[in-house]
Amino acid sequence: MHSDIYELEAWTRAWYEEAIRMNFIQPPFTPDCARMDQLRYYFRAGFSPVEAVQACFGTKH
């Protein structure tokens, strides 16, 4: 269980850095509870941090 927490933390950090790099957010950025739930879902579904950034902020069709 603890390793999952560390993996999620590292993944979320990578997501944050990627979202900044792609100019979707500017630091400091604090996600709300709904966004955190969304990120946990993406992590569990196997999204990469880049895919999760695109799913969170990309244009919806």
Backbone as a chain_set.jsonl record, in Angstrom:
{"seq": "MHSDIYELEAWTRAWYEEAIRMNFIQPPFTPDCARMDQLRYYFRAGFSPVEAVQACFGTKH", "coords": {"N": [[0.814, -1.194, 0.0], [1.91, 1.264, 0.81], [3.838, 1.687, -1.155], [2.243, 2.23, -3.349], [1.267, 4.745, -2.683], [3.598, 6.275, -2.81], [4.189, 5.948, -5.515], [1.941, 7.174, -6.67], [2.331, 9.759, -5.706], [4.763, 10.496, -6.986], [3.919, 10.281, -9.641], [1.897, 12.227, -9.686], [3.434, 14.502, -9.227], [4.929, 14.518, -11.588], [2.826, 14.908, -13.376], [2.028, 17.507, -12.617], [4.334, 19.023, -13.233], [4.4, 18.599, -15.98], [1.971, 19.771, -16.758], [2.532, 22.435, -16.204], [4.685, 22.833, -17.989], [3.322, 22.57, -20.395], [1.843, 24.816, -20.36], [-0.727, 24.871, -19.172], [-1.266, 25.326, -16.533], [-0.183, 27.576, -13.923], [2.327, 27.963, -11.5], [1.804, 29.111, -8.141], [-0.23, 26.228, -8.063], [-3.069, 24.743, -6.864], [-4.811, 21.902, -6.832], [-8.336, 21.246, -6.64], [-10.604, 19.174, -4.66], [-12.18, 17.643, -6.43], [-10.602, 17.61, -8.747], [-8.387, 16.225, -7.774], [-9.535, 13.72, -7.282], [-10.119, 13.046, -9.9], [-7.512, 12.864, -10.939], [-6.491, 10.698, -9.445], [-8.103, 8.687, -10.484], [-7.225, 8.669, -13.184], [-4.564, 7.883, -12.778], [-4.913, 5.297, -11.676], [-6.133, 4.119, -13.863], [-4.075, 3.871, -15.583], [-3.085, 5.944, -17.107], [-0.52, 7.971, -18.533], [1.403, 10.672, -17.085], [1.434, 12.773, -18.996], [-0.723, 12.089, -20.696], [-2.767, 12.35, -18.833], [-2.685, 15.107, -18.276], [-3.494, 16.094, -20.75], [-6.071, 14.989, -20.826], [-7.234, 16.298, -18.66], [-7.056, 19.066, -19.284], [-7.102, 19.459, -22.012], [-8.638, 20.203, -25.207], [-12.041, 19.486, -25.471], [-13.924, 17.252, -27.409]], "CA": [[0.0, 0.0, 0.0], [2.754, 2.454, 0.883], [4.497, 1.918, -2.443], [1.253, 2.875, -4.212], [1.219, 6.16, -2.321], [4.807, 6.899, -3.359], [4.034, 5.97, -6.974], [0.955, 8.213, -6.973], [2.971, 11.054, -5.435], [5.714, 10.76, -8.078], [3.123, 10.459, -10.853], [1.243, 13.526, -9.579], [4.48, 15.511, -9.415], [5.218, 14.547, -13.033], [1.649, 15.524, -13.994], [2.103, 18.93, -12.301], [5.422, 19.602, -14.031], [3.991, 18.553, -17.384], [0.917, 20.773, -16.939], [3.227, 23.731, -16.252], [5.447, 22.874, -19.239], [2.379, 22.716, -21.495], [1.163, 26.097, -20.129], [-2.112, 24.741, -18.738], [-1.336, 25.897, -15.187], [0.951, 28.374, -13.47], [2.518, 27.798, -10.064], [1.379, 27.902, -7.433], [-1.523, 25.678, -8.459], [-3.548, 23.757, -5.905], [-6.027, 21.283, -7.356], [-9.415, 21.026, -5.687], [-10.875, 17.756, -4.387], [-12.674, 16.989, -7.642], [-9.452, 17.395, -9.635], [-7.578, 15.161, -7.183], [-10.239, 12.463, -7.562], [-9.918, 12.799, -11.323], [-6.126, 12.429, -11.127], [-6.375, 9.328, -8.914], [-8.729, 7.812, -11.473], [-6.322, 8.555, -14.322], [-3.425, 7.089, -12.329], [-5.341, 3.893, -11.569], [-6.478, 3.64, -15.2], [-2.846, 3.655, -16.328], [-2.689, 7.095, -17.92], [0.764, 8.607, -18.237], [1.15, 12.06, -16.681], [1.128, 13.585, -20.187], [-2.1, 11.768, -21.094], [-3.664, 12.914, -17.823], [-2.738, 16.556, -18.511], [-4.34, 16.316, -21.925], [-7.447, 14.668, -20.457], [-7.713, 17.345, -17.734], [-7.061, 20.432, -19.794], [-7.166, 19.517, -23.462], [-9.907, 20.534, -25.833], [-13.001, 18.388, -25.498], [-14.594, 17.154, -28.718]], "C": [[0.859, 1.26, 0.0], [3.453, 2.73, -0.441], [3.542, 2.571, -3.431], [1.184, 4.375, -3.938], [2.418, 6.894, -2.908], [4.739, 6.979, -4.877], [3.061, 7.063, -7.395], [1.558, 9.599, -6.76], [3.936, 11.428, -6.556], [4.965, 11.044, -9.375], [2.466, 11.835, -10.848], [2.24, 14.664, -9.756], [4.82, 15.645, -10.9], [4.062, 15.201, -13.791], [1.714, 17.049, -13.829], [3.162, 19.608, -13.171], [5.063, 19.642, -15.508], [2.912, 19.599, -17.671], [1.508, 22.184, -16.999], [3.944, 23.871, -17.594], [4.534, 23.135, -20.439], [1.526, 23.983, -21.364], [-0.333, 25.967, -19.826], [-2.315, 25.321, -17.352], [-0.088, 26.719, -14.926], [1.104, 28.143, -11.97], [2.272, 29.121, -9.338], [-0.025, 27.498, -7.878], [-1.889, 24.619, -7.436], [-4.844, 23.164, -6.438], [-7.08, 21.114, -6.26], [-9.675, 19.519, -5.54], [-11.354, 17.005, -5.625], [-11.529, 16.683, -8.606], [-8.575, 16.268, -9.097], [-8.23, 13.799, -7.399], [-10.043, 12.059, -9.011], [-8.506, 12.275, -11.574], [-5.91, 11.013, -10.596], [-6.977, 8.319, -9.881], [-7.792, 7.601, -12.667], [-5.102, 7.7, -13.976], [-3.788, 5.61, -12.296], [-5.675, 3.283, -12.928], [-5.247, 3.439, -16.075], [-2.445, 4.791, -17.253], [-1.269, 7.504, -17.553], [0.453, 10.016, -17.746], [0.793, 12.967, -17.86], [-0.306, 13.338, -20.648], [-3.105, 12.377, -20.116], [-3.775, 14.426, -17.966], [-3.664, 16.843, -19.683], [-5.805, 16.031, -21.621], [-8.037, 15.743, -19.551], [-7.951, 18.673, -18.419], [-7.229, 20.553, -21.302], [-8.561, 19.859, -23.96], [-10.806, 19.303, -25.876], [-13.725, 18.421, -26.838], [-16.009, 16.674, -28.535]], "O": [[0.57, 2.213, -0.724], [3.64, 3.89, -0.809], [3.964, 3.375, -4.261], [1.056, 5.175, -4.865], [2.282, 7.997, -3.439], [5.18, 7.965, -5.467], [3.314, 7.793, -8.353], [1.317, 10.51, -7.553], [3.922, 12.566, -7.026], [5.337, 11.949, -10.122], [2.468, 12.534, -11.861], [1.919, 15.681, -10.372], [4.98, 16.755, -11.407], [4.286, 15.957, -14.736], [1.482, 17.79, -14.784], [2.903, 20.65, -13.773], [5.383, 20.604, -16.206], [2.941, 20.244, -18.719], [1.032, 23.027, -17.76], [3.828, 24.9, -18.259], [4.916, 23.83, -21.381], [0.604, 24.201, -22.15], [-1.117, 26.848, -20.179], [-3.415, 25.764, -17.021], [0.926, 26.58, -15.612], [0.11, 28.13, -11.244], [2.53, 30.175, -9.918], [-0.898, 28.349, -8.047], [-1.109, 23.705, -7.171], [-5.865, 23.85, -6.491], [-6.75, 20.871, -5.1], [-9.045, 18.701, -6.211], [-10.972, 15.855, -5.841], [-11.496, 15.611, -9.211], [-8.074, 15.448, -9.867], [-7.533, 12.822, -7.674], [-9.829, 10.887, -9.32], [-8.327, 11.334, -12.348], [-5.22, 10.214, -11.229], [-6.434, 7.231, -10.076], [-7.595, 6.468, -13.105], [-4.659, 6.887, -14.788], [-3.057, 4.772, -12.823], [-5.521, 2.078, -13.127], [-5.349, 2.902, -17.179], [-1.561, 4.624, -18.094], [-0.864, 7.394, -16.396], [-0.653, 10.51, -17.968], [-0.065, 13.84, -17.727], [-1.026, 14.287, -20.957], [-4.163, 12.859, -20.521], [-4.862, 14.977, -17.792], [-4.514, 17.73, -19.612], [-6.688, 16.743, -22.099], [-9.22, 16.063, -19.664], [-8.954, 19.336, -18.155], [-7.475, 21.646, -21.811], [-9.536, 19.805, -23.211], [-10.377, 18.218, -26.27], [-14.091, 19.487, -27.334], [-16.742, 16.525, -29.513]]}, "num_chains": 1, "name": "protein.A"}
